[in-house]
Amino acid sequence: MSRARAAAPGGPQECILEVDGRAILVRARRHRRARRITLRVDAREDCAVLTLPARTSLESGFGFAREKAGWLARRLAALPPLTPFDDDAVIPFRGAPLLIRHFPLAGPHPVLTGGILHMPGDAAGLAARVGDWLRGEALEALTRAATQMAASIGRPPPPIGIRDPRARWGSCSAKGRLSFSWRLIMAPPMVLDYVVAHEVAHLLHLDHGAGFKAQLARLAAREGEARDWLAREGSGLHRYG
């Protein structure tokens, strides 16, 4: 059973859904390009984000969230625990478990051997150094994949950037600059390759029409499998770090 409790008058556009004794915060936002109401889990904040078209009422949006309350509760319950980049923490890396081990006197560079990441340096900066290492690995893997795929369609290596967006795994600007979530390095390689293929296909087709879909199918042999993985496991990648 669920019920909603609205936020205080004049406060943020949010409500609380109570599902079987658990309170779920739902934050609403409007997007001028949204064509329908969408609801997603924000894995970093343990809440839900409700996106509304410009002309959709807040009441309609929260009604939609109430209808999905059970689904939200299940998705949040299925998330992995929040895992900081600490000594002895296990995180995903290229789809496999990776153990972080702090070795203060080792160095000067991190060493990856047999599923263990040996990190030198002081304890206070361990999490930041692990994050830097992951971002470096992500940039290298994403650049390599994008360069190879761009060459296969007769395009030069595109400029690559990495970020940490909450809702998108990749994007392609009108000028052909590709941007990706560094967290893709934690996913299986076929997932990273699929996201890169999606954005490289946009170098030829900025829309999602038939031409784009055909090009994506040529670049990403495991498209369906990768999309299913992201839908099922993708939000959990935001629980690390």
C-alpha positions in Angstrom: 0.0 0.0 0.0 1.2 3.5 -0.7 0.2 7.1 0.0 1.7 10.4 -0.9 2.5 13.3 1.4 3.1 16.7 -0.3 5.9 19.0 0.5 5.3 22.2 2.5 3.6 25.0 0.7 6.1 27.2 -1.2 8.8 24.5 -0.8 10.4 22.3 -3.5 8.3 20.5 -6.0 8.4 17.1 -4.3 6.3 14.6 -2.4 6.9 11.6 -0.2 5.5 8.2 -1.2 5.1 5.8 1.7 5.3 2.2 0.5 5.1 -0.6 3.1 6.6 1.6 5.8 9.3 3.0 3.6 9.3 6.7 2.7 10.4 7.5 -0.9 11.2 11.1 -1.8 10.0 12.0 -5.3 11.5 15.2 -6.8 9.7 16.8 -9.7 11.3 18.8 -12.5 10.0 20.3 -15.7 11.8 19.9 -19.0 10.7 21.9 -22.1 11.7 19.0 -24.4 9.9 16.3 -22.4 7.0 14.8 -24.3 5.7 12.5 -21.6 6.0 11.9 -17.8 9.0 9.9 -16.9 10.2 8.5 -13.6 13.6 7.3 -12.7 15.6 6.3 -9.6 18.4 8.6 -8.4 20.8 6.0 -7.0 23.1 8.6 -5.4 20.4 10.2 -3.4 18.1 7.2 -2.7 15.2 9.1 -4.2 13.1 9.3 -7.4 13.2 12.0 -10.1 9.9 12.8 -11.9 10.3 14.7 -15.2 7.2 16.5 -16.5 6.4 18.1 -19.9 6.0 21.9 -19.6 2.2 21.8 -19.6 1.6 18.8 -17.4 0.3 19.6 -13.9 2.2 18.7 -10.8 -0.8 16.7 -9.5 -0.8 14.6 -12.7 2.9 13.9 -12.2 2.6 12.9 -8.6 -0.4 10.7 -9.5 1.8 8.9 -12.1 4.5 8.4 -9.4 1.9 7.0 -7.0 0.9 4.4 -9.6 4.5 3.4 -9.9 5.2 3.3 -6.1 5.6 -0.4 -6.0 8.1 -0.4 -8.9 10.1 2.4 -7.3 10.3 0.5 -4.0 11.6 -2.6 -5.8 14.1 -0.6 -7.8 15.5 1.1 -4.7 15.6 -2.1 -2.7 17.6 -3.8 -5.5 20.3 -1.1 -5.5 23.7 -2.2 -4.2 24.9 -0.6 -0.9 26.7 2.7 -1.1 30.4 1.8 -1.4 33.1 4.5 -0.9 36.5 4.0 -2.5 38.0 2.7 0.7 40.6 0.2 1.6 39.2 -3.4 1.1 36.2 -2.1 -0.8 35.0 -4.2 -3.7 33.8 -2.3 -6.8 33.0 -3.3 -10.3 35.6 -2.7 -13.0 35.0 -3.8 -16.6 32.1 -5.9 -15.3 34.2 -7.9 -12.8 34.8 -7.4 -9.0 37.9 -5.3 -8.2 39.3 -5.2 -4.7 40.9 -1.9 -3.5 44.0 -2.4 -1.4 45.9 0.5 0.2 49.6 0.1 0.3 51.0 3.4 1.7 54.7 2.7 0.8 54.1 1.2 -2.6 54.4 3.4 -5.6 54.7 5.7 -7.2 51.8 4.5 -9.4 48.7 2.3 -8.9 49.2 -1.4 -9.9 46.4 -3.7 -11.1 47.1 -7.4 -10.7 44.7 -10.3 -10.5 41.6 -8.3 -9.7 43.3 -6.3 -7.0 44.1 -2.6 -7.3 47.2 -1.7 -5.2 47.0 2.0 -4.4 50.0 3.9 -2.9 49.9 7.2 -1.0 48.3 8.5 2.2 45.0 7.2 3.5 43.3 10.6 3.4 43.6 10.9 -0.4 42.8 7.2 -1.2 39.3 7.8 -2.5 40.3 10.7 -4.7 43.2 8.7 -6.2 41.0 5.7 -6.9 38.5 8.0 -8.6 41.3 9.6 -10.7 42.6 6.1 -11.7 39.1 5.0 -12.8 38.6 8.2 -14.8 41.9 7.7 -16.5 41.0 4.1 -17.4 37.6 5.2 -18.7 39.1 8.0 -20.9 41.6 5.6 -22.4 39.0 2.9 -23.1 36.4 5.3 -24.4 38.9 7.1 -26.7 40.2 3.9 -28.1 36.7 2.6 -28.8 35.4 5.9 -30.3 38.5 6.2 -32.5 38.2 2.7 -33.9 34.4 3.0 -34.5 34.8 6.5 -36.1 37.4 5.1 -38.5 35.1 2.3 -39.5 32.6 4.9 -40.8 35.2 7.1 -42.4 35.4 9.8 -39.7 38.4 11.2 -37.9 38.9 10.6 -34.2 36.3 12.7 -32.4 37.1 14.8 -29.4 36.2 13.0 -26.2 35.3 14.2 -22.8 34.3 12.4 -19.6 31.8 13.6 -16.9 29.7 12.2 -14.2 26.0 12.8 -15.3 23.2 11.3 -13.3 20.8 10.4 -16.1 22.8 10.0 -19.4 25.6 7.7 -20.3 26.8 9.6 -23.4 26.0 12.5 -25.7 27.1 13.9 -29.1 27.1 17.6 -29.7 26.2 19.2 -33.1 29.9 19.8 -33.6 30.8 16.2 -33.1 32.2 16.3 -29.6 31.4 13.1 -27.7 30.9 13.1 -23.9 30.6 10.0 -21.7 30.1 9.0 -18.1 33.3 7.7 -16.6 31.3 5.1 -14.7 31.0 3.1 -17.9 34.5 1.7 -17.1 32.7 -0.2 -14.3 30.3 -1.9 -16.7 31.0 -4.9 -18.9 33.0 -3.9 -22.0 30.1 -4.7 -24.3 28.1 -2.0 -22.5 30.8 0.6 -22.9 31.1 -0.4 -26.6 27.3 0.0 -27.1 27.2 3.5 -25.6 30.2 4.6 -27.7 28.6 3.1 -30.8 25.4 5.0 -30.0 27.2 8.3 -29.9 29.5 7.5 -32.9 26.4 6.7 -35.0 25.2 10.3 -34.2 28.3 11.6 -36.0 26.4 10.5 -39.2 22.8 10.9 -37.9 21.9 13.4 -35.2 18.4 12.0 -35.0 17.2 8.6 -34.0 15.6 7.7 -37.3 16.0 4.6 -39.5 19.5 5.6 -40.7 20.8 6.0 -37.2 19.3 2.7 -36.1 20.8 0.8 -39.0 24.2 2.4 -38.3 24.0 1.6 -34.6 23.2 -2.0 -35.4 26.3 -2.3 -37.6 28.5 -0.8 -34.9 27.1 -2.6 -31.8 26.6 -6.3 -32.3 25.3 -6.8 -28.8 23.0 -3.7 -28.7 20.0 -5.4 -27.1 22.0 -7.2 -24.5 23.8 -4.0 -23.5 20.6 -2.0 -23.3 19.0 -4.6 -21.1 22.1 -4.5 -18.8 21.9 -0.7 -18.5 18.2 -0.8 -17.7 18.7 -3.5 -15.1 22.1 -2.6 -13.5 23.0 0.9 -14.7 21.7 2.9 -11.8 23.7 0.8 -9.4 26.9 2.2 -10.9 26.1 5.5 -9.1 26.4 3.8 -5.7 30.2 3.6 -5.9 32.6 6.4 -4.9 
